[in-house]
Amino acid sequence: MDSFEFQGFLRTRASVREFSADDLTAEEIAGIVQTAERVPTAGNREAWDVVIVTDAGIREDLSDAAFQQEHLRQAPCILVVCANYVRSMSQYGERGILYAVQDATIAATYMMLGAHAAGFQTCWTGAFDEETVSEVLALPEHIRPLVLLAAGKGNLPPSYTERMPIGEHVHENIW
């Protein structure tokens, strides 16, 4: 894939909030998660974990924890990507909290792009009550849920969200 093809690939990814009733197979889910195997990670601590949620009741509980976001009920799979503080703090102390958050968000991004490459759609969901999600999933205290990544066969939007020109984000040498 050349740079032009890669840019086209990125431009065709979109957040999808309407999913078909078709389940993803265990192999399809494993393929999506597998894309995070080689993510960049601070100090090679790999301070992220993922909880794969396919159970309809748990998906409903996660939707409730995410302020009734319906796409979390509809999607056949939710990948709950978490920061694992212990892995990075063991090497970096308090700074390891930031590194764990970075590691987990990179992993979630790779999974999102991996799903897109496999022909599936996703929706990155960050608005949720962390305490409730932690309770629903019985997460240990040192694990922080960061992303509820809904994944499945979805209905692409008729048009893509317009973005700011890249120049609005770029500063050279100083602000």
C-alpha positions in Angstrom: 0.0 0.0 0.0 1.5 3.3 -1.0 0.9 6.7 0.8 -2.0 7.6 -1.5 -3.8 4.3 -0.8 -3.2 4.7 2.9 -4.7 8.2 2.9 -7.7 6.9 1.0 -8.1 4.1 3.6 -8.1 6.6 6.4 -10.6 8.8 4.7 -13.1 6.0 4.3 -13.2 5.2 8.1 -16.1 6.6 9.9 -17.8 6.2 13.2 -20.9 4.1 12.7 -23.8 4.1 15.2 -26.2 1.7 13.3 -25.2 -2.0 13.3 -26.8 -5.0 11.6 -27.9 -7.9 13.7 -25.1 -10.1 12.3 -22.7 -11.4 14.9 -19.0 -11.3 14.4 -17.3 -14.7 14.6 -14.7 -15.4 17.3 -12.1 -15.4 14.5 -13.2 -12.0 13.2 -13.0 -10.5 16.7 -9.6 -12.2 17.3 -8.4 -10.7 14.0 -9.4 -7.2 15.1 -7.8 -7.6 18.5 -4.7 -9.1 17.0 -4.0 -5.8 15.1 -2.9 -4.3 18.5 -0.2 -6.9 19.0 2.5 -4.6 17.7 1.4 -1.2 19.0 4.0 1.2 20.2 4.2 1.1 24.0 6.2 3.1 26.6 9.2 1.1 27.7 7.6 -2.0 26.1 5.4 -2.3 29.2 2.2 -3.0 27.1 0.1 -1.3 29.7 -3.3 -2.1 28.1 -5.9 -4.8 28.2 -9.1 -5.4 26.4 -12.4 -7.0 27.6 -14.3 -8.5 24.6 -18.0 -8.2 25.3 -20.5 -10.1 23.1 -23.1 -11.0 25.8 -26.3 -9.0 25.0 -27.0 -8.4 28.7 -23.6 -7.0 29.4 -23.8 -4.8 26.2 -27.0 -3.4 27.5 -25.4 -2.7 30.9 -22.6 -0.9 29.1 -25.1 1.1 27.0 -26.8 2.2 30.3 -23.4 3.2 31.7 -22.8 5.2 28.6 -25.9 7.3 29.1 -28.1 5.1 27.0 -26.1 5.2 23.8 -28.1 2.8 21.6 -25.2 1.8 19.3 -23.7 -0.1 22.2 -26.8 -2.2 22.5 -26.9 -2.8 18.7 -23.2 -3.7 18.1 -22.5 -7.4 18.3 -19.2 -6.7 20.0 -17.8 -4.1 22.3 -14.1 -4.0 22.9 -13.5 -2.3 26.2 -9.9 -1.1 26.0 -8.4 -0.4 29.4 -5.2 1.1 30.8 -3.3 -1.2 33.1 -1.5 1.1 35.5 0.5 -1.5 37.3 2.4 -2.5 34.2 3.7 1.0 33.5 3.9 2.3 37.1 6.2 -0.6 38.0 8.9 1.0 35.8 7.8 4.7 35.7 6.1 5.5 39.0 3.4 8.1 38.7 4.4 9.1 35.2 3.3 5.5 34.3 -0.3 6.5 34.6 0.0 8.7 31.6 2.0 6.1 29.7 -0.7 3.5 30.4 -3.4 5.8 29.0 -1.3 6.4 25.9 -0.6 2.7 25.4 -4.4 1.9 25.7 -5.5 4.6 23.3 -3.0 3.6 20.7 -4.1 0.0 21.1 -7.8 1.0 20.7 -6.9 3.0 17.6 -5.1 0.0 16.0 -8.1 -2.1 16.7 -10.4 0.5 15.2 -8.3 0.6 12.0 -7.9 -3.2 12.0 -11.7 -3.5 12.0 -11.9 -1.0 9.2 -9.3 -3.0 7.2 -11.4 -6.2 7.7 -14.5 -4.5 6.4 -16.2 -3.9 9.7 -17.3 -0.6 11.3 -16.7 0.8 14.7 -17.7 3.6 17.0 -15.2 5.0 19.6 -17.2 5.8 22.7 -15.6 7.7 25.5 -18.6 9.1 27.2 -19.5 6.7 30.0 -19.5 6.4 33.8 -16.1 4.7 34.5 -17.2 3.4 37.9 -20.3 1.6 36.5 -18.3 0.1 33.6 -15.7 -1.1 36.1 -18.4 -2.7 38.2 -20.2 -4.3 35.3 -16.9 -5.9 34.0 -15.5 -6.7 37.5 -12.3 -4.8 36.7 -9.5 -4.8 39.2 -8.7 -1.4 40.9 -5.6 -0.8 38.8 -7.5 -1.1 35.5 -9.2 2.0 34.0 -11.6 1.6 31.2 -10.9 4.2 28.5 -12.7 3.3 25.4 -15.9 1.3 24.6 -15.2 0.4 21.0 -18.5 -0.8 19.4 -17.7 -3.1 16.4 -19.7 -5.0 13.9 -21.2 -4.9 10.4 -22.6 -1.4 10.3 -24.4 1.0 8.0 -21.9 3.6 6.7 -23.1 7.2 6.9 -24.2 8.8 3.5 -21.4 11.4 3.9 -18.3 11.8 6.0 -17.9 14.4 8.7 -16.1 17.4 7.6 -12.8 18.1 9.3 -10.8 21.2 10.1 -8.0 21.9 7.6 -4.8 20.2 8.9 -3.1 23.6 9.0 -5.4 24.6 11.9 -3.6 21.9 14.0 0.0 22.4 12.9 2.6 24.8 14.5 6.2 24.9 13.5 9.0 25.2 16.0 6.9 27.3 18.4 3.2 27.9 18.9 
